[in-house]
């Protein structure tokens, strides 16, 4: 019997992009940024070690437009261009692959996805026994290729937490859909990341229901046009949308479908892995200064030989928790070596690792029935808004299509485009930020913004959350990325619960669906005015320090001081202006941006900022000093020793320079606040507050959410507040607000 071989196909651009955004800007001693290369190597070596492939190939995109851009001019039009420092690392990644003798495939006019599909097709066609193909990617588009012989190995969290998708896992992800239905799912629902339009009003849930009922897009339209009994069961408003958008649905299908007939010169035998020269690998790692990776590689057994000895076992693809911990330790070691972390912060991050793992394991309980009802409520609201918008515009159109929306707003309704930016493709932008500038130009704008917000929350949370509930415990276990951002703040994914709006009614309705276990209660511990306490301490601004020490409302007092009026005379609108400016100054908001956000005239916005800096002179001097020192040192740092390297602050490009200046002034504040929060979390563990009756569930920037046994709450309540307020000593005391509730919305 012929042996089944393992064939690893690497989606190069997808892994490079994931690595770039997952890691801080690591640099060589010569100043070359190599974070994406380092992350790619981590993922590549992990895959080699766990999959033990017999054959390996890599696929990359090329810069030229693809055949999809010719089919649909707005394809990927909303996607922001990645910074040049990312693209420059792709060639270095290819150098690494070259050292491992891994062949690279790329073709003008096609995406890496198409090359992967073609190689999958050819590899199975040309071999006596189809190899087991594993696609290493961060792109879920590859799930359409999954079969008994093809699996997708991807990241759930950062670069360490991986998952293997076979047919069963795809069905679980898409509530019963088969891998071959994924393309039609995108044809109906659309894909905002690639700007594939789909059909307006059809979300994840509806698209899945349609395909479970009709099987394929072709069969759907066949039955609709034949007016079959099954098609007549479709809700009239939905049936009308399906009929009107047939052409768009099939265009979306073509855009989502990978092309497996790309003309490439593929010889399976040439992808055999194990022909590499160890000296070449050592040389490229040495050049990139990846010394810990070089040690790891040299310590590993011969990969090619090991792959032949290891049985074809899917379970080998999942690392143990000790391996995951080892991975985070290696990252922390690299960050300390590169100067991003001080020795003390490196110790803090190491101590925090087990706390984060336990928080993920705890998860958070969800009221499934309440979520289901909320989905129906949101659906009704979306349909109501669609009706109002279509009536006001005099026609039905795809509200999720930027080109159609632009046509209706700027051509049919004649809304002014003055001051509105254009997309990289030259079209007038209709993104949320630009539409906000038009709120006073036409009543339809507010309705569109409201529709978008509800649609985003429905598809992104209300309909997505049920699929993430663990059948074992009924809880959602989000992934927290301890080293997820360059500021030091933790990020969250699958789902990103940090992104549920805090202040809005809709956000509160979603948070009300998260509940504590019976006999427990939620406790929220939220740092009060954290950014301003850090900013005041860094700048030693006497006025701000005084206000914070007195426990004053910083935004109300800012309005009072700048406008020279009594506290009692400050209106809610004036306080809101001051709040926007307080945060704006820390985040680098200029007069033009302040005017856009508040509706003030440019002249008034400029005067408001001038008065602010006159009032808070210490803050003004801190901003100038921080930018000046960052230009000299090419890095900004927190008071605790976390650094962010910013060589672009001395760039000749004014846009890059301005962006770096904004980052430089904000990083010490936001990064310092992140450091303090991490100190508090580590302190909770050190003082042994966290146990089965007091569980840490979520970290939400300046807030921690706990699930505590209701009849034992008083002691942990007191201790949590005390530990958080004593986490670090700065110029103004830290304050933590404690609230409790029977659901997350209450706290």
DAMOCOR-V976948 format. One line per field, one symbol per residue. ss: DSSP state (2 for helix, 1 for strand, 0 for the rest). A space follows every 50 residues. Layout:
BEGIN
ss = ???
END
This chain:
BEGIN
ss = 00000111111222222222220000100000102222222222222222 20001111100000002222200000000000022222222222222220 00111000000222222222222222000001111100022222200001 11111110001111102222222000002222222222201000010000 00022222222222002222222220002222000222222222022222 22222200000000000222210000022222222222002222222220 00222222200002222000222222222222222220000022222222 22222222222201110222222222222222222222222220000000 02222222222200000000010000010002222200000002222222 22222222222222222210000011001110000000001110002220 00002222222001100001111111100222222222200222222220 00022222222220002220022222222222222200002222222200 02222222222222202222222222222222201110000011102222 00022222222222222222222222222222222200001001111111 00111111122222222222222220000000000111111012220
END
